Amino acid sequence: MAYTDDFGIRAVYGLGADGKGELAKEAGAQNKYAVKQLVVDVSGVVSTSALQMKGAFLPKGSIILSAYLAVTKAATTAATTIDIGTCQLDGTTVDSDGLVDGATLAAGGKVGAGAQINAQVAYDEAITVLVSAAAGAAGMEGKLIIDYV
């Protein structure tokens, strides 16, 4: 099903009459501002200095809409908080807690409230993670979910 709303935005739902997803393809092609999602596994982080998550980066010019830390299993060590931010691909820090600032490592969800939320990414930026205690976040299991356009 497809329709154009009051703002002139074409909305497309479902697979279409042919059952092959032609309308869904059309929707993606016409919406250059579609929300993208980057999911990073942050389980068992052991670094008290910014640890660059290889292969996980936000492209230059992106706008970060939200960051959500989903801790599915609490840490079994002394680490009590986690900071998540970004750095340039060469390792230069952009903002070490720009996505998630001082979130506790108990199980549950944490909404990121760092300074980079609702801001434009200046470089191709890798995700960095650091914890508050030298023992790291052993036993912690979780994922960082970033929505951006």
N, C-alpha and C positions, 0 to 999 in steps of 0.2 A: 504494500500500500504506500502511496506517495501523495503528498500534498504540499502546497506552498502556504506558509502561515502569514499572519498579518504584517510581519516585518520583511516579507519577501524571501524568507529562508525556506528552501526546499527540504522537507523532512521525508525520509524513506524508511520504511519498516518492513521486515520480513524478506522472503526470498523472491517475491514477485510471481506473476502468473505462470511463468515457465518452471518454477521450482528450482532454478539454477543460480539464483542470487544476482540476476542482472541488475535489479534495482539497487541492491546493496552496493554493487560495484559503482553504479552511477553516483550514489551518495558520496562515496569516498573520493571520487574524482572531482566532485564539485565543492567539497568542503576542505579548503586548504588549511583551515584553522581547527581541524579535528584534534581533540584531546588525545595525546599520546601518553603512554605509561611506561615508566622504567621501574622494574622490580629488581632489587638487589638483596641477596642473601647476606645478612649480617650476623649469622650464627657464630658464637664462640670467638668473637674479636678479642685479641690479647694485647693490643698495643695502646700505650698511654701517649704515644705521639701519633699524629695523623697517619693512618694506614690507608693507602690508596687502593680502592677496590678496582683491580684491573678489568678493563673491558666495560665498565659501567660509567658512561659519561653522558652529559647533556650537551647537545650541539649549540654552538655560538648562535646567539639571537633568540634562543628559546625563552619563553616566559614560564617560570615555575608557578603553577597554580596551587599546588598543595604537596605536602610530604606527610606520610603517615607511617609510623613505626608500629608494626604488629609483632609484639613479643608473644610467642606461643609457649615458651618455657622459660622460667626465670633463671637468672644466673645462679650458679652454685658457689661463687667466690665472693670476695669482698667488694668487687666493683659495684658501685651503687648507681652511677649515672653514665649516660652515653651521649656524646656529641656527634652530630653528623653534619658535614658541610661539603665544600668543594675545593678543588685545587685545579690549576692548569695541568695539562697533560705532562708537562715537564716536572711536575711536583711542587711548583710555586703555589703556596696557599692563597686562595681567594677569600674564603671565610670558613674557618674550621667548625663553626657551629651555626652556619647560615640556614640549615634545613631543620635540624632538631637540636635544641639547646637544653642540655641537662636533663634528659628524660630518664626516669627510673627504670631499672631493669627487672621489675616485677612483671609477671604475665599480664597481658592486656594491651590495648591500643593507646598510642600516644600521637596526638596531632602535632605536627611540626609547627613551630611558631618563630623560626629564625628569621633573620633580616632578609634572606634571599627569597622568601615566599612572596609571590606577586611581583617579583623583580625579573628583569631581563638578564640572561646569561651573557657575560661579556666575552668569554672565550669558550672553546671546547673545554668543558670542565668535568673532571673525574670526581667521583664521590669519595669522600674521605670519612673515616670512622675512628674515634678514639674514646677510650673509657677512662674512668676516674681513678682506678686503682691498678697498681703494678701487676696484680694477679690476673687482670683482664676479666673477661666476661665468660669464663669457662662454663660450659653447660647451658648457656643462654642460646635459645633458638628464636630466630625472628627474621622478618623481611621488612625492608624499607620500600614503600610504594610512593613513587613521585609521579604526579600528573603535571603535564606541561604541554604548551602549544608552540 
